[in-house]
């Protein structure tokens, strides 16, 4: 029997470096860590697009639409830090922390 997913939560941390934005993210299904997205380039809600890809969605199905169509609660947040905030090293370590 296929497990029905009730919630997908995405927590992203963003880092601005020389005008470029990078992120790392953690994906949870029903409160359990499912996958960690590594440090990578992306701005705005790119982390949600990459989450959809990590869940196996095609480019034509945005994550929000998948969740709405399947009665899945989508919870997401991106924490942006600039200047003395999150460093590239911090985001890379954060992406590895629970994945191992």
MODELLER restraints for C-alpha pairs under 7 A, 6 or more apart:
rsr = mdl.restraints
at = mdl.atoms
rsr.add(forms.Gaussian(group=physical.xy_distance, feature=features.Distance(at['CA:5:A'], at['CA:29:A']), mean=6.67, stdev=0.5))
rsr.add(forms.Gaussian(group=physical.xy_distance, feature=features.Distance(at['CA:5:A'], at['CA:30:A']), mean=6.47, stdev=0.5))
rsr.add(forms.Gaussian(group=physical.xy_distance, feature=features.Distance(at['CA:5:A'], at['CA:72:A']), mean=6.49, stdev=0.5))
rsr.add(forms.Gaussian(group=physical.xy_distance, feature=features.Distance(at['CA:6:A'], at['CA:30:A']), mean=6.04, stdev=0.5))
rsr.add(forms.Gaussian(group=physical.xy_distance, feature=features.Distance(at['CA:6:A'], at['CA:72:A']), mean=4.84, stdev=0.5))
rsr.add(forms.Gaussian(group=physical.xy_distance, feature=features.Distance(at['CA:6:A'], at['CA:73:A']), mean=6.18, stdev=0.5))
rsr.add(forms.Gaussian(group=physical.xy_distance, feature=features.Distance(at['CA:7:A'], at['CA:29:A']), mean=5.82, stdev=0.5))
rsr.add(forms.Gaussian(group=physical.xy_distance, feature=features.Distance(at['CA:7:A'], at['CA:30:A']), mean=4.96, stdev=0.5))
rsr.add(forms.Gaussian(group=physical.xy_distance, feature=features.Distance(at['CA:7:A'], at['CA:72:A']), mean=5.22, stdev=0.5))
rsr.add(forms.Gaussian(group=physical.xy_distance, feature=features.Distance(at['CA:7:A'], at['CA:73:A']), mean=4.58, stdev=0.5))
rsr.add(forms.Gaussian(group=physical.xy_distance, feature=features.Distance(at['CA:7:A'], at['CA:74:A']), mean=5.94, stdev=0.5))
rsr.add(forms.Gaussian(group=physical.xy_distance, feature=features.Distance(at['CA:8:A'], at['CA:28:A']), mean=5.66, stdev=0.5))
rsr.add(forms.Gaussian(group=physical.xy_distance, feature=features.Distance(at['CA:8:A'], at['CA:29:A']), mean=4.80, stdev=0.5))
rsr.add(forms.Gaussian(group=physical.xy_distance, feature=features.Distance(at['CA:8:A'], at['CA:30:A']), mean=6.33, stdev=0.5))
rsr.add(forms.Gaussian(group=physical.xy_distance, feature=features.Distance(at['CA:8:A'], at['CA:72:A']), mean=6.93, stdev=0.5))
rsr.add(forms.Gaussian(group=physical.xy_distance, feature=features.Distance(at['CA:8:A'], at['CA:73:A']), mean=6.25, stdev=0.5))
rsr.add(forms.Gaussian(group=physical.xy_distance, feature=features.Distance(at['CA:8:A'], at['CA:74:A']), mean=5.06, stdev=0.5))
rsr.add(forms.Gaussian(group=physical.xy_distance, feature=features.Distance(at['CA:8:A'], at['CA:75:A']), mean=6.24, stdev=0.5))
rsr.add(forms.Gaussian(group=physical.xy_distance, feature=features.Distance(at['CA:9:A'], at['CA:27:A']), mean=5.83, stdev=0.5))
rsr.add(forms.Gaussian(group=physical.xy_distance, feature=features.Distance(at['CA:9:A'], at['CA:28:A']), mean=5.04, stdev=0.5))
rsr.add(forms.Gaussian(group=physical.xy_distance, feature=features.Distance(at['CA:9:A'], at['CA:29:A']), mean=6.59, stdev=0.5))
rsr.add(forms.Gaussian(group=physical.xy_distance, feature=features.Distance(at['CA:9:A'], at['CA:74:A']), mean=5.92, stdev=0.5))
rsr.add(forms.Gaussian(group=physical.xy_distance, feature=features.Distance(at['CA:9:A'], at['CA:75:A']), mean=4.57, stdev=0.5))
rsr.add(forms.Gaussian(group=physical.xy_distance, feature=features.Distance(at['CA:9:A'], at['CA:76:A']), mean=5.52, stdev=0.5))
rsr.add(forms.Gaussian(group=physical.xy_distance, feature=features.Distance(at['CA:10:A'], at['CA:25:A']), mean=6.67, stdev=0.5))
rsr.add(forms.Gaussian(group=physical.xy_distance, feature=features.Distance(at['CA:10:A'], at['CA:26:A']), mean=5.72, stdev=0.5))
rsr.add(forms.Gaussian(group=physical.xy_distance, feature=features.Distance(at['CA:10:A'], at['CA:27:A']), mean=4.75, stdev=0.5))
rsr.add(forms.Gaussian(group=physical.xy_distance, feature=features.Distance(at['CA:10:A'], at['CA:28:A']), mean=6.44, stdev=0.5))
rsr.add(forms.Gaussian(group=physical.xy_distance, feature=features.Distance(at['CA:10:A'], at['CA:75:A']), mean=6.33, stdev=0.5))
rsr.add(forms.Gaussian(group=physical.xy_distance, feature=features.Distance(at['CA:10:A'], at['CA:76:A']), mean=4.62, stdev=0.5))
rsr.add(forms.Gaussian(group=physical.xy_distance, feature=features.Distance(at['CA:10:A'], at['CA:77:A']), mean=6.53, stdev=0.5))
rsr.add(forms.Gaussian(group=physical.xy_distance, feature=features.Distance(at['CA:11:A'], at['CA:25:A']), mean=5.45, stdev=0.5))
rsr.add(forms.Gaussian(group=physical.xy_distance, feature=features.Distance(at['CA:11:A'], at['CA:26:A']), mean=5.33, stdev=0.5))
rsr.add(forms.Gaussian(group=physical.xy_distance, feature=features.Distance(at['CA:11:A'], at['CA:27:A']), mean=6.76, stdev=0.5))
rsr.add(forms.Gaussian(group=physical.xy_distance, feature=features.Distance(at['CA:11:A'], at['CA:76:A']), mean=5.84, stdev=0.5))
rsr.add(forms.Gaussian(group=physical.xy_distance, feature=features.Distance(at['CA:11:A'], at['CA:77:A']), mean=5.31, stdev=0.5))
rsr.add(forms.Gaussian(group=physical.xy_distance, feature=features.Distance(at['CA:11:A'], at['CA:78:A']), mean=6.12, stdev=0.5))
rsr.add(forms.Gaussian(group=physical.xy_distance, feature=features.Distance(at['CA:12:A'], at['CA:23:A']), mean=6.52, stdev=0.5))
rsr.add(forms.Gaussian(group=physical.xy_distance, feature=features.Distance(at['CA:12:A'], at['CA:24:A']), mean=5.70, stdev=0.5))
rsr.add(forms.Gaussian(group=physical.xy_distance, feature=features.Distance(at['CA:12:A'], at['CA:25:A']), mean=4.15, stdev=0.5))
rsr.add(forms.Gaussian(group=physical.xy_distance, feature=features.Distance(at['CA:12:A'], at['CA:26:A']), mean=6.54, stdev=0.5))
rsr.add(forms.Gaussian(group=physical.xy_distance, feature=features.Distance(at['CA:12:A'], at['CA:47:A']), mean=6.90, stdev=0.5))
rsr.add(forms.Gaussian(group=physical.xy_distance, feature=features.Distance(at['CA:12:A'], at['CA:77:A']), mean=6.19, stdev=0.5))
rsr.add(forms.Gaussian(group=physical.xy_distance, feature=features.Distance(at['CA:12:A'], at['CA:78:A']), mean=4.52, stdev=0.5))
rsr.add(forms.Gaussian(group=physical.xy_distance, feature=features.Distance(at['CA:12:A'], at['CA:79:A']), mean=6.21, stdev=0.5))
rsr.add(forms.Gaussian(group=physical.xy_distance, feature=features.Distance(at['CA:13:A'], at['CA:23:A']), mean=5.52, stdev=0.5))
rsr.add(forms.Gaussian(group=physical.xy_distance, feature=features.Distance(at['CA:13:A'], at['CA:24:A']), mean=5.65, stdev=0.5))
rsr.add(forms.Gaussian(group=physical.xy_distance, feature=features.Distance(at['CA:13:A'], at['CA:25:A']), mean=6.39, stdev=0.5))
rsr.add(forms.Gaussian(group=physical.xy_distance, feature=features.Distance(at['CA:13:A'], at['CA:78:A']), mean=5.55, stdev=0.5))
rsr.add(forms.Gaussian(group=physical.xy_distance, feature=features.Distance(at['CA:13:A'], at['CA:79:A']), mean=4.81, stdev=0.5))
rsr.add(forms.Gaussian(group=physical.xy_distance, feature=features.Distance(at['CA:13:A'], at['CA:80:A']), mean=6.13, stdev=0.5))
rsr.add(forms.Gaussian(group=physical.xy_distance, feature=features.Distance(at['CA:13:A'], at['CA:91:A']), mean=6.98, stdev=0.5))
rsr.add(forms.Gaussian(group=physical.xy_distance, feature=features.Distance(at['CA:14:A'], at['CA:21:A']), mean=6.73, stdev=0.5))
rsr.add(forms.Gaussian(group=physical.xy_distance, feature=features.Distance(at['CA:14:A'], at['CA:22:A']), mean=5.64, stdev=0.5))
rsr.add(forms.Gaussian(group=physical.xy_distance, feature=features.Distance(at['CA:14:A'], at['CA:23:A']), mean=4.37, stdev=0.5))
rsr.add(forms.Gaussian(group=physical.xy_distance, feature=features.Distance(at['CA:14:A'], at['CA:24:A']), mean=6.85, stdev=0.5))
rsr.add(forms.Gaussian(group=physical.xy_distance, feature=features.Distance(at['CA:14:A'], at['CA:78:A']), mean=6.70, stdev=0.5))
rsr.add(forms.Gaussian(group=physical.xy_distance, feature=features.Distance(at['CA:14:A'], at['CA:79:A']), mean=5.94, stdev=0.5))
rsr.add(forms.Gaussian(group=physical.xy_distance, feature=features.Distance(at['CA:14:A'], at['CA:80:A']), mean=4.71, stdev=0.5))
rsr.add(forms.Gaussian(group=physical.xy_distance, feature=features.Distance(at['CA:14:A'], at['CA:81:A']), mean=6.27, stdev=0.5))
rsr.add(forms.Gaussian(group=physical.xy_distance, feature=features.Distance(at['CA:15:A'], at['CA:21:A']), mean=5.60, stdev=0.5))
rsr.add(forms.Gaussian(group=physical.xy_distance, feature=features.Distance(at['CA:15:A'], at['CA:22:A']), mean=5.19, stdev=0.5))
rsr.add(forms.Gaussian(group=physical.xy_distance, feature=features.Distance(at['CA:15:A'], at['CA:23:A']), mean=6.13, stdev=0.5))
rsr.add(forms.Gaussian(group=physical.xy_distance, feature=features.Distance(at['CA:15:A'], at['CA:80:A']), mean=6.38, stdev=0.5))
rsr.add(forms.Gaussian(group=physical.xy_distance, feature=features.Distance(at['CA:15:A'], at['CA:81:A']), mean=5.76, stdev=0.5))
rsr.add(forms.Gaussian(group=physical.xy_distance, feature=features.Distance(at['CA:15:A'], at['CA:82:A']), mean=6.21, stdev=0.5))
rsr.add(forms.Gaussian(group=physical.xy_distance, feature=features.Distance(at['CA:15:A'], at['CA:86:A']), mean=5.81, stdev=0.5))
rsr.add(forms.Gaussian(group=physical.xy_distance, feature=features.Distance(at['CA:15:A'], at['CA:87:A']), mean=6.56, stdev=0.5))
rsr.add(forms.Gaussian(group=physical.xy_distance, feature=features.Distance(at['CA:15:A'], at['CA:88:A']), mean=6.97, stdev=0.5))
rsr.add(forms.Gaussian(group=physical.xy_distance, feature=features.Distance(at['CA:16:A'], at['CA:22:A']), mean=6.42, stdev=0.5))
rsr.add(forms.Gaussian(group=physical.xy_distance, feature=features.Distance(at['CA:16:A'], at['CA:82:A']), mean=5.56, stdev=0.5))
rsr.add(forms.Gaussian(group=physical.xy_distance, feature=features.Distance(at['CA:21:A'], at['CA:41:A']), mean=6.05, stdev=0.5))
rsr.add(forms.Gaussian(group=physical.xy_distance, feature=features.Distance(at['CA:21:A'], at['CA:42:A']), mean=5.75, stdev=0.5))
rsr.add(forms.Gaussian(group=physical.xy_distance, feature=features.Distance(at['CA:21:A'], at['CA:43:A']), mean=5.39, stdev=0.5))
rsr.add(forms.Gaussian(group=physical.xy_distance, feature=features.Distance(at['CA:22:A'], at['CA:39:A']), mean=6.65, stdev=0.5))
rsr.add(forms.Gaussian(group=physical.xy_distance, feature=features.Distance(at['CA:22:A'], at['CA:40:A']), mean=5.31, stdev=0.5))
rsr.add(forms.Gaussian(group=physical.xy_distance, feature=features.Distance(at['CA:22:A'], at['CA:41:A']), mean=4.26, stdev=0.5))
rsr.add(forms.Gaussian(group=physical.xy_distance, feature=features.Distance(at['CA:22:A'], at['CA:42:A']), mean=5.24, stdev=0.5))
rsr.add(forms.Gaussian(group=physical.xy_distance, feature=features.Distance(at['CA:22:A'], at['CA:43:A']), mean=6.74, stdev=0.5))
rsr.add(forms.Gaussian(group=physical.xy_distance, feature=features.Distance(at['CA:23:A'], at['CA:39:A']), mean=5.43, stdev=0.5))
rsr.add(forms.Gaussian(group=physical.xy_distance, feature=features.Distance(at['CA:23:A'], at['CA:40:A']), mean=5.57, stdev=0.5))
rsr.add(forms.Gaussian(group=physical.xy_distance, feature=features.Distance(at['CA:23:A'], at['CA:41:A']), mean=6.41, stdev=0.5))
rsr.add(forms.Gaussian(group=physical.xy_distance, feature=features.Distance(at['CA:23:A'], at['CA:42:A']), mean=6.44, stdev=0.5))
rsr.add(forms.Gaussian(group=physical.xy_distance, feature=features.Distance(at['CA:24:A'], at['CA:37:A']), mean=5.58, stdev=0.5))
rsr.add(forms.Gaussian(group=physical.xy_distance, feature=features.Distance(at['CA:24:A'], at['CA:38:A']), mean=5.25, stdev=0.5))
rsr.add(forms.Gaussian(group=physical.xy_distance, feature=features.Distance(at['CA:24:A'], at['CA:39:A']), mean=4.58, stdev=0.5))
rsr.add(forms.Gaussian(group=physical.xy_distance, feature=features.Distance(at['CA:24:A'], at['CA:40:A']), mean=6.60, stdev=0.5))
rsr.add(forms.Gaussian(group=physical.xy_distance, feature=features.Distance(at['CA:24:A'], at['CA:91:A']), mean=5.87, stdev=0.5))
rsr.add(forms.Gaussian(group=physical.xy_distance, feature=features.Distance(at['CA:24:A'], at['CA:95:A']), mean=5.84, stdev=0.5))
rsr.add(forms.Gaussian(group=physical.xy_distance, feature=features.Distance(at['CA:25:A'], at['CA:36:A']), mean=5.82, stdev=0.5))
rsr.add(forms.Gaussian(group=physical.xy_distance, feature=features.Distance(at['CA:25:A'], at['CA:37:A']), mean=4.96, stdev=0.5))
rsr.add(forms.Gaussian(group=physical.xy_distance, feature=features.Distance(at['CA:25:A'], at['CA:38:A']), mean=6.98, stdev=0.5))
rsr.add(forms.Gaussian(group=physical.xy_distance, feature=features.Distance(at['CA:25:A'], at['CA:47:A']), mean=6.86, stdev=0.5))
rsr.add(forms.Gaussian(group=physical.xy_distance, feature=features.Distance(at['CA:25:A'], at['CA:95:A']), mean=6.60, stdev=0.5))
rsr.add(forms.Gaussian(group=physical.xy_distance, feature=features.Distance(at['CA:26:A'], at['CA:35:A']), mean=6.07, stdev=0.5))
rsr.add(forms.Gaussian(group=physical.xy_distance, feature=features.Distance(at['CA:26:A'], at['CA:36:A']), mean=4.46, stdev=0.5))
rsr.add(forms.Gaussian(group=physical.xy_distance, feature=features.Distance(at['CA:26:A'], at['CA:37:A']), mean=6.11, stdev=0.5))
rsr.add(forms.Gaussian(group=physical.xy_distance, feature=features.Distance(at['CA:27:A'], at['CA:33:A']), mean=6.04, stdev=0.5))
rsr.add(forms.Gaussian(group=physical.xy_distance, feature=features.Distance(at['CA:27:A'], at['CA:34:A']), mean=5.55, stdev=0.5))
rsr.add(forms.Gaussian(group=physical.xy_distance, feature=features.Distance(at['CA:27:A'], at['CA:35:A']), mean=5.22, stdev=0.5))
rsr.add(forms.Gaussian(group=physical.xy_distance, feature=features.Distance(at['CA:27:A'], at['CA:36:A']), mean=6.09, stdev=0.5))
rsr.add(forms.Gaussian(group=physical.xy_distance, feature=features.Distance(at['CA:28:A'], at['CA:34:A']), mean=5.09, stdev=0.5))
rsr.add(forms.Gaussian(group=physical.xy_distance, feature=features.Distance(at['CA:36:A'], at['CA:95:A']), mean=5.84, stdev=0.5))
rsr.add(forms.Gaussian(group=physical.xy_distance, feature=features.Distance(at['CA:36:A'], at['CA:99:A']), mean=6.16, stdev=0.5))
rsr.add(forms.Gaussian(group=physical.xy_distance, feature=features.Distance(at['CA:37:A'], at['CA:95:A']), mean=6.54, stdev=0.5))
rsr.add(forms.Gaussian(group=physical.xy_distance, feature=features.Distance(at['CA:38:A'], at['CA:92:A']), mean=6.70, stdev=0.5))
rsr.add(forms.Gaussian(group=physical.xy_distance, feature=features.Distance(at['CA:38:A'], at['CA:95:A']), mean=5.62, stdev=0.5))
rsr.add(forms.Gaussian(group=physical.xy_distance, feature=features.Distance(at['CA:39:A'], at['CA:91:A']), mean=6.30, stdev=0.5))
rsr.add(forms.Gaussian(group=physical.xy_distance, feature=features.Distance(at['CA:39:A'], at['CA:92:A']), mean=5.50, stdev=0.5))
rsr.add(forms.Gaussian(group=physical.xy_distance, feature=features.Distance(at['CA:39:A'], at['CA:95:A']), mean=6.98, stdev=0.5))
rsr.add(forms.Gaussian(group=physical.xy_distance, feature=features.Distance(at['CA:48:A'], at['CA:63:A']), mean=6.69, stdev=0.5))
rsr.add(forms.Gaussian(group=physical.xy_distance, feature=features.Distance(at['CA:49:A'], at['CA:62:A']), mean=6.84, stdev=0.5))
rsr.add(forms.Gaussian(group=physical.xy_distance, feature=features.Distance(at['CA:49:A'], at['CA:63:A']), mean=6.78, stdev=0.5))
rsr.add(forms.Gaussian(group=physical.xy_distance, feature=features.Distance(at['CA:52:A'], at['CA:62:A']), mean=6.75, stdev=0.5))
rsr.add(forms.Gaussian(group=physical.xy_distance, feature=features.Distance(at['CA:52:A'], at['CA:63:A']), mean=5.14, stdev=0.5))
rsr.add(forms.Gaussian(group=physical.xy_distance, feature=features.Distance(at['CA:64:A'], at['CA:74:A']), mean=6.99, stdev=0.5))
rsr.add(forms.Gaussian(group=physical.xy_distance, feature=features.Distance(at['CA:67:A'], at['CA:73:A']), mean=6.43, stdev=0.5))
rsr.add(forms.Gaussian(group=physical.xy_distance, feature=features.Distance(at['CA:67:A'], at['CA:74:A']), mean=6.41, stdev=0.5))
